Amino acid sequence: MYQLDLGVSVKLFTQQGRNGDFFRDLKEIKRLGFQSVEVSLGKVGGYEMHMQRCMQQIDEGLQAVLDEGLRLNSIHLPFQRFIYISSYDEGVRAWAVDEFRQLIKICDRYYAENYVFHSKTGKREEGLWELRKPALIRSFREFTEMTRNNICMENMVGSFPSTVADMQEVLGQVEKGKCCIDMNHFLQDKPSDAILALGDRLTTIHVSDYDGVYEKHWMPKQGVNNWMKIIGALETIGYTGAFTYEVGMQTQGYTYAEIRANYDELFEEYNKR
């Protein structure tokens, strides 16, 4: 029987500031039998939420995860447009990397297994990826030197890296780099094929469904993804990370109980085959 830890992404910060439901959500997650969480730092850093003002709240949030007896599978590093790690302006890039350095130094105290980052955090250089690739690769390499834990680049929608070939291109130049596959970010490849192609470079995942045209963050089985093939591919590569849901809790109105039921349905169906 193949089974993975049930996880979910929880926002510590939203556009309005610290998520007032965060601690209550952790208790509900634990009550429902989830084993792990990803903590999303969202809007921390840059001009909207200065790093220094957020440090105590990050400490409190991550400690609460451990106090609830949950596995801190991953921390999703900020993805707002000011933290521009792939800018070809070296001053902007270096500043953004330093923002991440401060966060990783704090978060490492709480045994996060994976850090997930977006390569694209702005639109002012849209279409200039050949200029931006060296900056992305340099930032990725620098991240891997900041921690012993996994630094994972996530596949993106409509921007580099958006394909398996893109992911392989970057990972081929970052020896210690890992990756996170978001199941509703591929427009050309299928998630199951990506899992098999990336193999042991894959250390965490984002679970959700979509229409094959654009990201939707629907619950699995509500879109085009073939979840039996996806789970089969994970078993084939020997994946032992968490099965981390990143679905539209606010936009779609999903509950943690519905996530729990969906997970049970998926793995029951898979293990009957």
For each residue, the residues with C-beta under 8 A, 3 or more apart:
1: 271
2: 231 234 235 267 270 271
3: 267 271
4: 234 239 240 241 242 243 267
5: 35 36 71 73 241 242 243
6: 33 34 35 36 242 243 259 260 263
7: 34 35 36 37 38 71 73 242 243 244 245
8: 29 34 37 38 244 245 246 256 259
9: 37 38 39 40 76 206 244 245 246
10: 19 22 25 26 29 37 38 39 40
11: 14 19 22 40 42
12: 18 19 22 39 40 41 42 57 58 61
13: 17 18 19 40 41 42 43 44 49 54 57
14: 11 17 18 19 42 43
15: 42 43
16:
17: 13 14 49
18: 12 13 14 22 57 61
19: 10 11 12 13 14 22 25
20:
21: 24 25
22: 10 11 12 18 19 25 26 61 64
23: 26 27 61 64
24: 21 27 28
25: 10 19 21 22 28 29 256
26: 10 22 23 29 30 37 64 65 68 70
27: 23 24 30 31 68
28: 24 25 31 32 256
29: 8 10 25 26 32 34 37 68 70 256
30: 26 27 33 34 68 69 70
31: 27 28
32: 28 29 256 257 260
33: 6 30 260
34: 6 7 8 29 30 37 70 256 260
35: 5 6 7 70 71 242
36: 5 6 7 70 71 72 73 242 244
37: 7 8 9 10 26 29 34 65 70 71 72 73 244
38: 7 8 9 10 73 74 75 76 116 204 242 244 246
39: 9 10 12 61 62 65 72 74 75 76 112
40: 9 10 11 12 13 75 76
41: 12 13 44 45 54 58 75 76 77 78 103
42: 11 12 13 14 15 76 78 79 80
43: 13 14 15 46 48 49 78 80
44: 13 41 49 51 54 58 78 103
45: 41 48 49 50 51 54 78 80 82 83 99 100 103
46: 43 49 78 80 81 82 83 99
47: 50 82
48: 43 45 80 82
49: 13 17 43 44 45 46 53 54
50: 45 47 53 54
51: 44 45 54 55 99 102 103
52: 55
53: 49 50
54: 13 41 44 45 49 50 51 57 58
55: 51 52 58 59 106
56: 59 60
57: 12 13 18 54 60 61
58: 12 41 44 54 55 61 62 103 106 107
59: 55 56 62 63 106 109
60: 56 57 63 64
61: 12 18 22 23 39 57 58 64 65
62: 39 58 59 65 66 72 75 106 107 109 110 112
63: 59 60 66 67 110
64: 22 23 26 60 61 67 68
65: 26 37 39 61 62 68 70 72 110
66: 62 63 69 70 72 110 111
67: 63 64
68: 26 27 29 30 64 65
69: 30 66
70: 26 29 30 34 35 36 37 65 66
71: 5 7 35 36 37 113 242
72: 36 37 39 62 65 66 75 110 111 112 113
73: 5 7 36 37 38 112 113 114 204 241 242 244
74: 38 39 112 113 114 115 116 152 180 204 242 244
75: 38 39 40 41 62 72 103 107 112 114 115 116
76: 9 38 39 40 41 42 79 116 117
77: 41 100 103 104 115 116 117 118
78: 41 42 43 44 45 46 83 99 100 103 121
79: 42 76 83 117 118 121
80: 42 43 45 46 48 83 121
81: 46 84 121 122 123
82: 45 46 47 48 96 121 122
83: 45 46 78 79 80 96 99 100 121
84: 81 87 89 92 93 96 121 122
85: 93 96 97 100 117 119 121 135 136 139
86: 93 119 120 121 132 133 135 136 139
87: 84 92 93 96 122 125 132 135
88: 93 125 128 131 132 134 135
89: 84 92 93
90: 93 94 135
91: 94 95
92: 84 87 89 95 96
93: 84 85 86 87 88 89 90 96 97 135 138 139
94: 90 91 97 98
95: 91 92 98 99
96: 82 83 84 85 87 92 93 99 100 121 139
97: 85 93 94 100 101 139 142 143
98: 94 95 101 102
99: 45 46 51 78 83 95 96 102 103
100: 45 77 78 83 85 96 97 103 104 117 143 146
101: 97 98 104 105 146
102: 51 98 99 105 106
103: 41 44 45 51 58 75 77 78 99 100 106 107
104: 77 100 101 107 108 115 143 146 147
105: 101 102 108 146
106: 55 58 59 62 102 103 109
107: 58 62 75 103 104 110 112 115
108: 104 105 111 112 147 149
109: 59 62 106
110: 62 63 65 66 72 107
111: 66 72 108
112: 39 62 72 73 74 75 107 108 115 149
113: 71 72 73 74 149 150 203 204 241
114: 73 74 75 149 150 151 152 178 180 203 204 241
115: 74 75 77 104 107 112 143 147 149 150 151 152
116: 38 74 75 76 77 152 154 180 204 206
117: 76 77 79 85 100 143 151 152 153 154
118: 77 79 121 154 156
119: 85 86 136 153 154 156 159 160 161 170
120: 86 156 159 160
121: 78 79 80 81 82 83 84 85 86 96 118
122: 81 82 84 87 125
123: 81 126
124:
125: 87 88 122 128 131 132
126: 123
127:
128: 88 125 131 132
129: 132 133 159 160
130: 133
131: 88 125 128 134 135
132: 86 87 88 125 128 129 135 136 160
133: 86 129 130 136 137 160 170
134: 88 131 137 138
135: 85 86 87 88 90 93 131 132 138 139
136: 85 86 119 132 133 139 140 160 170
137: 133 134 140 141 170 173 174
138: 93 134 135 141 142
139: 85 86 93 96 97 135 136 142 143
140: 136 137 143 144 151 153 170 174 177
141: 137 138 144 145 174 177
142: 97 138 139 145 146
143: 97 100 104 115 117 139 140 146 147 151
144: 140 141 147 151 174 175 176 177
145: 141 142
146: 100 101 104 105 142 143 151
147: 104 108 115 143 144 151
148:
149: 108 112 113 114 115
150: 113 114 115 178 203 204
151: 114 115 117 140 143 144 146 147 176 177 178
152: 74 114 115 116 117 177 178 179 180 203 204
153: 117 119 140 161 167 170 171 177 178 179 180
154: 116 117 118 119 179 180 181 182 185 206
155: 161 162 163 166 167 179 180 181 182 185 186 194
156: 118 119 120 159 160 161 162 185
157: 162 185 187 214 215
158: 162 187
159: 119 120 129 156 162
160: 119 120 129 132 133 136 156 166
161: 119 153 155 156 166 167 169 170
162: 155 156 157 158 159 166 185 186 187 188
163: 155 166 167 186 188 189
164: 167 168 189 193 194 197 198
165: 168 169
166: 155 160 161 162 163 169 170
167: 153 155 161 163 164 170 171 179 194 198
168: 164 165 171 172 197 198
169: 161 165 166 172 173
170: 119 133 136 137 140 153 161 166 167 173 174 177
171: 153 167 168 174 177 178 179 198 201
172: 168 169
173: 137 169 170
174: 137 140 141 144 170 171 177
175: 144
176: 144 151
177: 140 141 144 151 152 153 170 171 174 201
178: 114 150 151 152 153 171 201 202 203 204
179: 152 153 154 155 167 171 198 201 202 203
180: 74 114 116 152 153 154 155 202 203 204 205 206
181: 154 155 185 191 194 195 198 202 205 206
182: 154 155 185 205 206 208 215 246
183: 186 191 205 206 207 208 209 210 220 225 230
184: 206 208 209 210 215 216 217 218 223 225
185: 154 155 156 157 162 181 182 206 215
186: 155 162 163 183 189 190 191 194
187: 157 158 162 212 213 214
188: 162 163
189: 163 164 186 193 194
190: 186 193 194 226 229
191: 181 183 186 194 195 225 230 233
192: 195 196 226 229 230 232 233
193: 164 189 190 196 197 233
194: 155 164 167 181 186 189 190 191 197 198
195: 181 191 192 198 199 202 230 233 234 236 237 239
196: 192 193 199 233 236 237
197: 164 168 193 194
198: 164 167 168 171 179 181 194 195 201 202
199: 195 196 202 237
200: 237 238
201: 171 177 178 179 198
202: 178 179 180 181 195 198 199 205 237 239 241
203: 113 114 150 152 178 179 180 241
204: 38 73 74 113 114 116 150 152 178 180 241 242 244
205: 180 181 182 183 202 234 239 241 242 243 244
206: 9 116 154 180 181 182 183 184 185 244 245 246
207: 183 220 243 244 245 246 247
208: 182 183 184 215 216 217 218 219 220 245 246 247 248
209: 183 184 216 218 219 220 221 222 223 224 225
210: 183 184 213 214 215 216 217 218 223 224 225
211: 214 216 223 224
212: 187 223 224
213: 187 210
214: 157 187 210 211
215: 157 182 184 185 208 210
216: 184 208 209 210 211 223 248
217: 184 208 210 246 247 248 251 252
218: 184 208 209 210 222 223 247 248 252
219: 208 209 222 247 252 254 258 259 262
220: 183 207 208 209 223 225 227 262 266
221: 209 227 262 265 266
222: 209 218 219
223: 184 209 210 211 212 216 218 220
224: 209 210 211 212
225: 183 184 191 209 210 220 230
226: 190 192 229 230
227: 220 221 230 231 266 270
228: 231 232 269 270 273
229: 190 192 226 232 233
230: 183 191 192 195 225 226 227 233 234
231: 2 227 228 234 235 266 267 270
232: 192 228 229 235 236 270
233: 191 192 193 195 196 229 230 236 237
234: 2 4 195 205 230 231 237 239
235: 2 231 232 238 239
236: 195 196 232 233
237: 195 196 199 200 202 233 234
238: 200 235
239: 4 195 202 205 234 235
240: 4
241: 4 5 73 113 114 202 203 204 205 244
242: 4 5 6 7 35 36 38 71 73 74 204 205
243: 4 5 6 7 205 207 263
244: 7 8 9 36 37 38 73 74 204 205 206 207 241
245: 7 8 9 206 207 208 259 262 263
246: 8 9 38 182 206 207 208 217
247: 207 208 217 218 219 252 254 259
248: 208 216 217 218 251 252 253 254
249: 252 253 254 255
250: 253
251: 217 248
252: 217 218 219 247 248 249
253: 248 249 250
254: 219 247 248 249 258 259
255: 249 258 259
256: 8 25 28 29 32 34 259 260
257: 32 260 261
258: 219 254 255 261 262
259: 6 8 219 245 247 254 255 256 262 263
260: 6 32 33 34 256 257 263 264
261: 257 258 264 265
262: 219 220 221 245 258 259 265 266
263: 6 243 245 259 260 266 267
264: 260 261 267 268
265: 221 261 262 268 269
266: 220 221 227 231 262 263 269 270
267: 2 3 4 231 263 264 270 271
268: 264 265 271 272
269: 228 265 266 272 273
270: 2 227 228 231 232 266 267 273
271: 1 2 3 267 268
272: 268 269
273: 228 269 270
